[in-house]
Amino acid sequence: MTSQEIRTSLLAVDPEFKRLAEQHSQCESRLEEILNSSYLSGEDLIQEVTLKKLKLHLKDQMESIIAHHQRPYSH
């Protein structure tokens, strides 16, 4: 299975993975709002950095789950 196939499967059956993916998407949407703004306040800049860090953390968690499912089960 490819990473994308595992991701699609996890979105359908794993509530934790789905929650992480939704949070990641929300961060992305908010970042787009900030970056498309004609004026960025100091607070916006801080929020931009915070969202980027959170987004990266969420992606790392999702990638960890995917990697766990890519490993063959050894019993």
PDB file with one MODEL, atoms N, CA, C and O in Angstrom:
MODEL        1
ATOM      1  N   MET A   1       0.827  -1.191   0.000  1.00  0.00           N
ATOM      2  CA  MET A   1       0.000   0.000   0.000  1.00  0.00           C
ATOM      3  C   MET A   1       0.872   1.255   0.000  1.00  0.00           C
ATOM      4  O   MET A   1       1.894   1.308   0.684  1.00  0.00           O
ATOM      5  N   THR A   2       0.469   2.244  -0.756  1.00  0.00           N
ATOM      6  CA  THR A   2       1.192   3.514  -0.774  1.00  0.00           C
ATOM      7  C   THR A   2       0.766   4.364   0.421  1.00  0.00           C
ATOM      8  O   THR A   2      -0.242   4.086   1.070  1.00  0.00           O
ATOM      9  N   SER A   3       1.542   5.392   0.693  1.00  0.00           N
ATOM     10  CA  SER A   3       1.198   6.317   1.785  1.00  0.00           C
ATOM     11  C   SER A   3      -0.176   6.942   1.566  1.00  0.00           C
ATOM     12  O   SER A   3      -0.951   7.095   2.509  1.00  0.00           O
ATOM     13  N   GLN A   4      -0.472   7.300   0.324  1.00  0.00           N
ATOM     14  CA  GLN A   4      -1.766   7.922   0.026  1.00  0.00           C
ATOM     15  C   GLN A   4      -2.910   6.943   0.262  1.00  0.00           C
ATOM     16  O   GLN A   4      -3.958   7.334   0.776  1.00  0.00           O
ATOM     17  N   GLU A   5      -2.726   5.683  -0.105  1.00  0.00           N
ATOM     18  CA  GLU A   5      -3.762   4.670   0.122  1.00  0.00           C
ATOM     19  C   GLU A   5      -3.978   4.440   1.611  1.00  0.00           C
ATOM     20  O   GLU A   5      -5.112   4.296   2.068  1.00  0.00           O
ATOM     21  N   ILE A   6      -2.887   4.407   2.361  1.00  0.00           N
ATOM     22  CA  ILE A   6      -2.995   4.242   3.816  1.00  0.00           C
ATOM     23  C   ILE A   6      -3.698   5.447   4.414  1.00  0.00           C
ATOM     24  O   ILE A   6      -4.562   5.300   5.279  1.00  0.00           O
ATOM     25  N   ARG A   7      -3.332   6.642   3.957  1.00  0.00           N
ATOM     26  CA  ARG A   7      -3.963   7.880   4.450  1.00  0.00           C
ATOM     27  C   ARG A   7      -5.471   7.853   4.201  1.00  0.00           C
ATOM     28  O   ARG A   7      -6.257   8.161   5.096  1.00  0.00           O
ATOM     29  N   THR A   8      -5.867   7.485   2.990  1.00  0.00           N
ATOM     30  CA  THR A   8      -7.285   7.422   2.641  1.00  0.00           C
ATOM     31  C   THR A   8      -8.015   6.417   3.528  1.00  0.00           C
ATOM     32  O   THR A   8      -9.117   6.679   4.009  1.00  0.00           O
ATOM     33  N   SER A   9      -7.394   5.285   3.733  1.00  0.00           N
ATOM     34  CA  SER A   9      -7.984   4.249   4.583  1.00  0.00           C
ATOM     35  C   SER A   9      -8.109   4.742   6.030  1.00  0.00           C
ATOM     36  O   SER A   9      -9.145   4.555   6.668  1.00  0.00           O
ATOM     37  N   LEU A  10      -7.048   5.369   6.539  1.00  0.00           N
ATOM     38  CA  LEU A  10      -7.072   5.863   7.919  1.00  0.00           C
ATOM     39  C   LEU A  10      -8.130   6.952   8.117  1.00  0.00           C
ATOM     40  O   LEU A  10      -8.776   7.012   9.164  1.00  0.00           O
ATOM     41  N   LEU A  11      -8.303   7.803   7.120  1.00  0.00           N
ATOM     42  CA  LEU A  11      -9.336   8.839   7.223  1.00  0.00           C
ATOM     43  C   LEU A  11     -10.723   8.223   7.377  1.00  0.00           C
ATOM     44  O   LEU A  11     -11.602   8.801   8.017  1.00  0.00           O
ATOM     45  N   ALA A  12     -10.907   7.055   6.789  1.00  0.00           N
ATOM     46  CA  ALA A  12     -12.210   6.397   6.836  1.00  0.00           C
ATOM     47  C   ALA A  12     -12.436   5.616   8.135  1.00  0.00           C
ATOM     48  O   ALA A  12     -13.573   5.484   8.587  1.00  0.00           O
ATOM     49  N   VAL A  13     -11.357   5.097   8.737  1.00  0.00           N
ATOM     50  CA  VAL A  13     -11.553   4.178   9.872  1.00  0.00           C
ATOM     51  C   VAL A  13     -10.923   4.613  11.188  1.00  0.00           C
ATOM     52  O   VAL A  13     -11.267   4.064  12.235  1.00  0.00           O
ATOM     53  N   ASP A  14     -10.019   5.576  11.170  1.00  0.00           N
ATOM     54  CA  ASP A  14      -9.304   5.960  12.392  1.00  0.00           C
ATOM     55  C   ASP A  14      -9.728   7.358  12.843  1.00  0.00           C
ATOM     56  O   ASP A  14      -9.342   8.353  12.230  1.00  0.00           O
ATOM     57  N   PRO A  15     -10.525   7.433  13.917  1.00  0.00           N
ATOM     58  CA  PRO A  15     -11.014   8.751  14.375  1.00  0.00           C
ATOM     59  C   PRO A  15      -9.890   9.709  14.776  1.00  0.00           C
ATOM     60  O   PRO A  15     -10.002  10.913  14.549  1.00  0.00           O
ATOM     61  N   GLU A  16      -8.819   9.197  15.364  1.00  0.00           N
ATOM     62  CA  GLU A  16      -7.703  10.055  15.769  1.00  0.00           C
ATOM     63  C   GLU A  16      -7.006  10.640  14.543  1.00  0.00           C
ATOM     64  O   GLU A  16      -6.688  11.830  14.523  1.00  0.00           O
ATOM     65  N   PHE A  17      -6.767   9.825  13.532  1.00  0.00           N
ATOM     66  CA  PHE A  17      -6.131  10.299  12.306  1.00  0.00           C
ATOM     67  C   PHE A  17      -7.024  11.332  11.626  1.00  0.00           C
ATOM     68  O   PHE A  17      -6.542  12.350  11.129  1.00  0.00           O
ATOM     69  N   LYS A  18      -8.304  11.068  11.607  1.00  0.00           N
ATOM     70  CA  LYS A  18      -9.258  11.998  10.998  1.00  0.00           C
ATOM     71  C   LYS A  18      -9.255  13.341  11.737  1.00  0.00           C
ATOM     72  O   LYS A  18      -9.295  14.400  11.112  1.00  0.00           O
ATOM     73  N   ARG A  19      -9.207  13.287  13.064  1.00  0.00           N
ATOM     74  CA  ARG A  19      -9.171  14.504  13.884  1.00  0.00           C
ATOM     75  C   ARG A  19      -7.915  15.313  13.578  1.00  0.00           C
ATOM     76  O   ARG A  19      -7.975  16.534  13.426  1.00  0.00           O
ATOM     77  N   LEU A  20      -6.772  14.624  13.487  1.00  0.00           N
ATOM     78  CA  LEU A  20      -5.514  15.304  13.169  1.00  0.00           C
ATOM     79  C   LEU A  20      -5.575  15.948  11.789  1.00  0.00           C
ATOM     80  O   LEU A  20      -5.132  17.083  11.608  1.00  0.00           O
ATOM     81  N   ALA A  21      -6.122  15.225  10.820  1.00  0.00           N
ATOM     82  CA  ALA A  21      -6.224  15.748   9.453  1.00  0.00           C
ATOM     83  C   ALA A  21      -7.147  16.968   9.399  1.00  0.00           C
ATOM     84  O   ALA A  21      -6.871  17.927   8.678  1.00  0.00           O
ATOM     85  N   GLU A  22      -8.235  16.930  10.160  1.00  0.00           N
ATOM     86  CA  GLU A  22      -9.158  18.070  10.185  1.00  0.00           C
ATOM     87  C   GLU A  22      -8.497  19.287  10.817  1.00  0.00           C
ATOM     88  O   GLU A  22      -8.651  20.406  10.328  1.00  0.00           O
ATOM     89  N   GLN A  23      -7.760  19.068  11.909  1.00  0.00           N
ATOM     90  CA  GLN A  23      -7.054  20.177  12.552  1.00  0.00           C
ATOM     91  C   GLN A  23      -6.009  20.764  11.601  1.00  0.00           C
ATOM     92  O   GLN A  23      -5.851  21.982  11.515  1.00  0.00           O
ATOM     93  N   HIS A  24      -5.309  19.898  10.898  1.00  0.00           N
ATOM     94  CA  HIS A  24      -4.291  20.335   9.934  1.00  0.00           C
ATOM     95  C   HIS A  24      -4.936  21.204   8.858  1.00  0.00           C
ATOM     96  O   HIS A  24      -4.394  22.243   8.479  1.00  0.00           O
ATOM     97  N   SER A  25      -6.081  20.777   8.377  1.00  0.00           N
ATOM     98  CA  SER A  25      -6.807  21.522   7.347  1.00  0.00           C
ATOM     99  C   SER A  25      -7.280  22.879   7.882  1.00  0.00           C
ATOM    100  O   SER A  25      -7.219  23.881   7.170  1.00  0.00           O
ATOM    101  N   GLN A  26      -7.747  22.911   9.122  1.00  0.00           N
ATOM    102  CA  GLN A  26      -8.189  24.168   9.730  1.00  0.00           C
ATOM    103  C   GLN A  26      -7.015  25.145   9.865  1.00  0.00           C
ATOM    104  O   GLN A  26      -7.167  26.342   9.621  1.00  0.00           O
ATOM    105  N   CYS A  27      -5.849  24.630  10.253  1.00  0.00           N
ATOM    106  CA  CYS A  27      -4.658  25.477  10.348  1.00  0.00           C
ATOM    107  C   CYS A  27      -4.298  26.045   8.985  1.00  0.00           C
ATOM    108  O   CYS A  27      -3.969  27.224   8.861  1.00  0.00           O
ATOM    109  N   GLU A  28      -4.361  25.201   7.968  1.00  0.00           N
ATOM    110  CA  GLU A  28      -4.051  25.633   6.604  1.00  0.00           C
ATOM    111  C   GLU A  28      -5.006  26.739   6.159  1.00  0.00           C
ATOM    112  O   GLU A  28      -4.576  27.728   5.566  1.00  0.00           O
ATOM    113  N   SER A  29      -6.290  26.579   6.440  1.00  0.00           N
ATOM    114  CA  SER A  29      -7.291  27.583   6.059  1.00  0.00           C
ATOM    115  C   SER A  29      -7.023  28.912   6.758  1.00  0.00           C
ATOM    116  O   SER A  29      -7.069  29.974   6.138  1.00  0.00           O
ATOM    117  N   ARG A  30      -6.744  28.837   8.053  1.00  0.00           N
ATOM    118  CA  ARG A  30      -6.482  30.062   8.810  1.00  0.00           C
ATOM    119  C   ARG A  30      -5.201  30.740   8.313  1.00  0.00           C
ATOM    120  O   ARG A  30      -5.147  31.966   8.213  1.00  0.00           O
ATOM    121  N   LEU A  31      -4.177  29.951   8.004  1.00  0.00           N
ATOM    122  CA  LEU A  31      -2.942  30.513   7.466  1.00  0.00           C
ATOM    123  C   LEU A  31      -3.198  31.237   6.149  1.00  0.00           C
ATOM    124  O   LEU A  31      -2.664  32.321   5.918  1.00  0.00           O
ATOM    125  N   GLU A  32      -4.006  30.643   5.299  1.00  0.00           N
ATOM    126  CA  GLU A  32      -4.342  31.289   4.025  1.00  0.00           C
ATOM    127  C   GLU A  32      -5.041  32.619   4.257  1.00  0.00           C
ATOM    128  O   GLU A  32      -4.761  33.598   3.564  1.00  0.00           O
ATOM    129  N   GLU A  33      -5.956  32.662   5.234  1.00  0.00           N
ATOM    130  CA  GLU A  33      -6.640  33.916   5.556  1.00  0.00           C
ATOM    131  C   GLU A  33      -5.632  34.987   5.972  1.00  0.00           C
ATOM    132  O   GLU A  33      -5.697  36.132   5.523  1.00  0.00           O
ATOM    133  N   ILE A  34      -4.707  34.594   6.832  1.00  0.00           N
ATOM    134  CA  ILE A  34      -3.707  35.548   7.319  1.00  0.00           C
ATOM    135  C   ILE A  34      -2.829  36.029   6.171  1.00  0.00           C
ATOM    136  O   ILE A  34      -2.596  37.228   6.024  1.00  0.00           O
ATOM    137  N   LEU A  35      -2.344  35.099   5.360  1.00  0.00           N
ATOM    138  CA  LEU A  35      -1.415  35.451   4.291  1.00  0.00           C
ATOM    139  C   LEU A  35      -2.079  36.235   3.163  1.00  0.00           C
ATOM    140  O   LEU A  35      -1.402  36.966   2.440  1.00  0.00           O
ATOM    141  N   ASN A  36      -3.388  36.092   3.004  1.00  0.00           N
ATOM    142  CA  ASN A  36      -4.104  36.842   1.969  1.00  0.00           C
ATOM    143  C   ASN A  36      -4.569  38.207   2.443  1.00  0.00           C
ATOM    144  O   ASN A  36      -5.142  38.980   1.675  1.00  0.00           O
ATOM    145  N   SER A  37      -4.322  38.497   3.701  1.00  0.00           N
ATOM    146  CA  SER A  37      -4.696  39.789   4.259  1.00  0.00           C
ATOM    147  C   SER A  37      -3.772  40.875   3.704  1.00  0.00           C
ATOM    148  O   SER A  37      -2.577  40.650   3.510  1.00  0.00           O
ATOM    149  N   SER A  38      -4.341  42.047   3.455  1.00  0.00           N
ATOM    150  CA  SER A  38      -3.533  43.142   2.908  1.00  0.00           C
ATOM    151  C   SER A  38      -2.618  43.760   3.973  1.00  0.00           C
ATOM    152  O   SER A  38      -1.609  44.385   3.644  1.00  0.00           O
ATOM    153  N   TYR A  39      -2.974  43.583   5.237  1.00  0.00           N
ATOM    154  CA  TYR A  39      -2.158  44.120   6.320  1.00  0.00           C
ATOM    155  C   TYR A  39      -2.018  43.051   7.391  1.00  0.00           C
ATOM    156  O   TYR A  39      -3.008  42.453   7.812  1.00  0.00           O
ATOM    157  N   LEU A  40      -0.785  42.811   7.831  1.00  0.00           N
ATOM    158  CA  LEU A  40      -0.545  41.847   8.898  1.00  0.00           C
ATOM    159  C   LEU A  40      -0.111  42.589  10.151  1.00  0.00           C
ATOM    160  O   LEU A  40       0.896  43.297  10.156  1.00  0.00           O
ATOM    161  N   SER A  41      -0.879  42.417  11.199  1.00  0.00           N
ATOM    162  CA  SER A  41      -0.519  43.017  12.487  1.00  0.00           C
ATOM    163  C   SER A  41       0.541  42.130  13.151  1.00  0.00           C
ATOM    164  O   SER A  41       0.835  41.031  12.680  1.00  0.00           O
ATOM    165  N   GLY A  42       1.096  42.621  14.233  1.00  0.00           N
ATOM    166  CA  GLY A  42       2.053  41.829  15.002  1.00  0.00           C
ATOM    167  C   GLY A  42       1.418  40.534  15.489  1.00  0.00           C
ATOM    168  O   GLY A  42       2.049  39.477  15.496  1.00  0.00           O
ATOM    169  N   GLU A  43       0.158  40.640  15.897  1.00  0.00           N
ATOM    170  CA  GLU A  43      -0.576  39.461  16.366  1.00  0.00           C
ATOM    171  C   GLU A  43      -0.745  38.441  15.227  1.00  0.00           C
ATOM    172  O   GLU A  43      -0.625  37.235  15.441  1.00  0.00           O
ATOM    173  N   ASP A  44      -1.023  38.940  14.025  1.00  0.00           N
ATOM    174  CA  ASP A  44      -1.159  38.053  12.860  1.00  0.00           C
ATOM    175  C   ASP A  44       0.152  37.311  12.587  1.00  0.00           C
ATOM    176  O   ASP A  44       0.145  36.119  12.282  1.00  0.00           O
ATOM    177  N   LEU A  45       1.260  38.016  12.695  1.00  0.00           N
ATOM    178  CA  LEU A  45       2.557  37.401  12.444  1.00  0.00           C
ATOM    179  C   LEU A  45       2.867  36.318  13.472  1.00  0.00           C
ATOM    180  O   LEU A  45       3.401  35.261  13.136  1.00  0.00           O
ATOM    181  N   ILE A  46       2.528  36.594  14.721  1.00  0.00           N
ATOM    182  CA  ILE A  46       2.727  35.597  15.780  1.00  0.00           C
ATOM    183  C   ILE A  46       1.822  34.395  15.532  1.00  0.00           C
ATOM    184  O   ILE A  46       2.252  33.249  15.665  1.00  0.00           O
ATOM    185  N   GLN A  47       0.574  34.658  15.172  1.00  0.00           N
ATOM    186  CA  GLN A  47      -0.356  33.565  14.900  1.00  0.00           C
ATOM    187  C   GLN A  47       0.110  32.743  13.697  1.00  0.00           C
ATOM    188  O   GLN A  47      -0.041  31.522  13.680  1.00  0.00           O
ATOM    189  N   GLU A  48       0.675  33.413  12.693  1.00  0.00           N
ATOM    190  CA  GLU A  48       1.188  32.706  11.516  1.00  0.00           C
ATOM    191  C   GLU A  48       2.266  31.695  11.927  1.00  0.00           C
ATOM    192  O   GLU A  48       2.229  30.537  11.512  1.00  0.00           O
ATOM    193  N   VAL A  49       3.216  32.139  12.740  1.00  0.00           N
ATOM    194  CA  VAL A  49       4.294  31.255  13.192  1.00  0.00           C
ATOM    195  C   VAL A  49       3.727  30.110  14.037  1.00  0.00           C
ATOM    196  O   VAL A  49       4.119  28.955  13.874  1.00  0.00           O
ATOM    197  N   THR A  50       2.807  30.441  14.933  1.00  0.00           N
ATOM    198  CA  THR A  50       2.203  29.431  15.793  1.00  0.00           C
ATOM    199  C   THR A  50       1.442  28.385  14.969  1.00  0.00           C
ATOM    200  O   THR A  50       1.550  27.185  15.224  1.00  0.00           O
ATOM    201  N   LEU A  51       0.684  28.846  13.993  1.00  0.00           N
ATOM    202  CA  LEU A  51      -0.072  27.921  13.146  1.00  0.00           C
ATOM    203  C   LEU A  51       0.854  27.033  12.319  1.00  0.00           C
ATOM    204  O   LEU A  51       0.578  25.846  12.142  1.00  0.00           O
ATOM    205  N   LYS A  52       1.936  27.591  11.818  1.00  0.00           N
ATOM    206  CA  LYS A  52       2.890  26.801  11.041  1.00  0.00           C
ATOM    207  C   LYS A  52       3.502  25.702  11.906  1.00  0.00           C
ATOM    208  O   LYS A  52       3.656  24.564  11.462  1.00  0.00           O
ATOM    209  N   LYS A  53       3.848  26.048  13.137  1.00  0.00           N
ATOM    210  CA  LYS A  53       4.413  25.044  14.054  1.00  0.00           C
ATOM    211  C   LYS A  53       3.389  23.968  14.386  1.00  0.00           C
ATOM    212  O   LYS A  53       3.714  22.781  14.398  1.00  0.00           O
ATOM    213  N   LEU A  54       2.152  24.379  14.656  1.00  0.00           N
ATOM    214  CA  LEU A  54       1.091  23.416  14.969  1.00  0.00           C
ATOM    215  C   LEU A  54       0.817  22.513  13.773  1.00  0.00           C
ATOM    216  O   LEU A  54       0.655  21.302  13.918  1.00  0.00           O
ATOM    217  N   LYS A  55       0.767  23.114  12.598  1.00  0.00           N
ATOM    218  CA  LYS A  55       0.524  22.356  11.372  1.00  0.00           C
ATOM    219  C   LYS A  55       1.617  21.304  11.162  1.00  0.00           C
ATOM    220  O   LYS A  55       1.327  20.162  10.804  1.00  0.00           O
ATOM    221  N   LEU A  56       2.857  21.691  11.386  1.00  0.00           N
ATOM    222  CA  LEU A  56       3.976  20.757  11.250  1.00  0.00           C
ATOM    223  C   LEU A  56       3.873  19.631  12.283  1.00  0.00           C
ATOM    224  O   LEU A  56       4.109  18.465  11.965  1.00  0.00           O
ATOM    225  N   HIS A  57       3.524  19.984  13.505  1.00  0.00           N
ATOM    226  CA  HIS A  57       3.364  18.981  14.566  1.00  0.00           C
ATOM    227  C   HIS A  57       2.260  17.981  14.200  1.00  0.00           C
ATOM    228  O   HIS A  57       2.430  16.774  14.369  1.00  0.00           O
ATOM    229  N   LEU A  58       1.143  18.486  13.704  1.00  0.00           N
ATOM    230  CA  LEU A  58       0.036  17.614  13.304  1.00  0.00           C
ATOM    231  C   LEU A  58       0.456  16.696  12.156  1.00  0.00           C
ATOM    232  O   LEU A  58       0.130  15.509  12.144  1.00  0.00           O
ATOM    233  N   LYS A  59       1.181  17.262  11.197  1.00  0.00           N
ATOM    234  CA  LYS A  59       1.643  16.459  10.062  1.00  0.00           C
ATOM    235  C   LYS A  59       2.597  15.358  10.539  1.00  0.00           C
ATOM    236  O   LYS A  59       2.525  14.223  10.069  1.00  0.00           O
ATOM    237  N   ASP A  60       3.482  15.696  11.466  1.00  0.00           N
ATOM    238  CA  ASP A  60       4.404  14.698  12.021  1.00  0.00           C
ATOM    239  C   ASP A  60       3.640  13.563  12.692  1.00  0.00           C
ATOM    240  O   ASP A  60       3.994  12.394  12.532  1.00  0.00           O
ATOM    241  N   GLN A  61       2.591  13.904  13.443  1.00  0.00           N
ATOM    242  CA  GLN A  61       1.775  12.878  14.097  1.00  0.00           C
ATOM    243  C   GLN A  61       1.095  11.989  13.063  1.00  0.00           C
ATOM    244  O   GLN A  61       1.060  10.769  13.220  1.00  0.00           O
ATOM    245  N   MET A  62       0.557  12.592  12.012  1.00  0.00           N
ATOM    246  CA  MET A  62      -0.116  11.820  10.965  1.00  0.00           C
ATOM    247  C   MET A  62       0.888  10.925  10.240  1.00  0.00           C
ATOM    248  O   MET A  62       0.587   9.768   9.949  1.00  0.00           O
ATOM    249  N   GLU A  63       2.070  11.449   9.949  1.00  0.00           N
ATOM    250  CA  GLU A  63       3.095  10.656   9.271  1.00  0.00           C
ATOM    251  C   GLU A  63       3.548   9.491  10.139  1.00  0.00           C
ATOM    252  O   GLU A  63       3.852   8.414   9.626  1.00  0.00           O
ATOM    253  N   SER A  64       3.595   9.700  11.438  1.00  0.00           N
ATOM    254  CA  SER A  64       3.965   8.631  12.358  1.00  0.00           C
ATOM    255  C   SER A  64       2.930   7.497  12.317  1.00  0.00           C
ATOM    256  O   SER A  64       3.288   6.320  12.319  1.00  0.00           O
ATOM    257  N   ILE A  65       1.668   7.861  12.280  1.00  0.00           N
ATOM    258  CA  ILE A  65       0.603   6.857  12.191  1.00  0.00           C
ATOM    259  C   ILE A  65       0.693   6.112  10.867  1.00  0.00           C
ATOM    260  O   ILE A  65       0.555   4.889  10.832  1.00  0.00           O
ATOM    261  N   ILE A  66       0.923   6.838   9.778  1.00  0.00           N
ATOM    262  CA  ILE A  66       1.062   6.207   8.459  1.00  0.00           C
ATOM    263  C   ILE A  66       2.252   5.250   8.459  1.00  0.00           C
ATOM    264  O   ILE A  66       2.142   4.125   7.971  1.00  0.00           O
ATOM    265  N   ALA A  67       3.388   5.690   9.002  1.00  0.00           N
ATOM    266  CA  ALA A  67       4.590   4.847   9.039  1.00  0.00           C
ATOM    267  C   ALA A  67       4.333   3.573   9.836  1.00  0.00           C
ATOM    268  O   ALA A  67       4.799   2.494   9.471  1.00  0.00           O
ATOM    269  N   HIS A  68       3.586   3.713  10.925  1.00  0.00           N
ATOM    270  CA  HIS A  68       3.244   2.541  11.744  1.00  0.00           C
ATOM    271  C   HIS A  68       2.438   1.533  10.924  1.00  0.00           C
ATOM    272  O   HIS A  68       2.627   0.326  11.069  1.00  0.00           O
ATOM    273  N   HIS A  69       1.561   2.014  10.083  1.00  0.00           N
ATOM    274  CA  HIS A  69       0.731   1.122   9.261  1.00  0.00           C
ATOM    275  C   HIS A  69       1.470   0.588   8.032  1.00  0.00           C
ATOM    276  O   HIS A  69       1.026  -0.383   7.420  1.00  0.00           O
ATOM    277  N   GLN A  70       2.586   1.209   7.669  1.00  0.00           N
ATOM    278  CA  GLN A  70       3.367   0.733   6.526  1.00  0.00           C
ATOM    279  C   GLN A  70       4.271  -0.433   6.904  1.00  0.00           C
ATOM    280  O   GLN A  70       4.619  -1.258   6.059  1.00  0.00           O
ATOM    281  N   ARG A  71       4.646  -0.495   8.171  1.00  0.00           N
ATOM    282  CA  ARG A  71       5.526  -1.574   8.621  1.00  0.00           C
ATOM    283  C   ARG A  71       4.779  -2.898   8.595  1.00  0.00           C
ATOM    284  O   ARG A  71       3.631  -2.976   9.030  1.00  0.00           O
ATOM    285  N   PRO A  72       5.422  -3.926   8.090  1.00  0.00           N
ATOM    286  CA  PRO A  72       4.761  -5.241   8.124  1.00  0.00           C
ATOM    287  C   PRO A  72       4.630  -5.707   9.561  1.00  0.00           C
ATOM    288  O   PRO A  72       5.516  -5.484  10.387  1.00  0.00           O
ATOM    289  N   TYR A  73       3.546  -6.338   9.838  1.00  0.00           N
ATOM    290  CA  TYR A  73       3.314  -6.863  11.182  1.00  0.00           C
ATOM    291  C   TYR A  73       4.210  -8.067  11.403  1.00  0.00           C
ATOM    292  O   TYR A  73       4.254  -8.977  10.576  1.00  0.00           O
ATOM    293  N   SER A  74       4.912  -8.069  12.503  1.00  0.00           N
ATOM    294  CA  SER A  74       5.762  -9.218  12.828  1.00  0.00           C
ATOM    295  C   SER A  74       5.280  -9.816  14.144  1.00  0.00           C
ATOM    296  O   SER A  74       5.252  -9.144  15.174  1.00  0.00           O
ATOM    297  N   HIS A  75       4.911 -11.062  14.093  1.00  0.00           N
ATOM    298  CA  HIS A  75       4.419 -11.753  15.288  1.00  0.00           C
ATOM    299  C   HIS A  75       5.266 -12.959  15.532  1.00  0.00           C
ATOM    300  O   HIS A  75       5.032 -13.694  16.491  1.00  0.00           O
TER     301      HIS A  75
ENDMDL
END
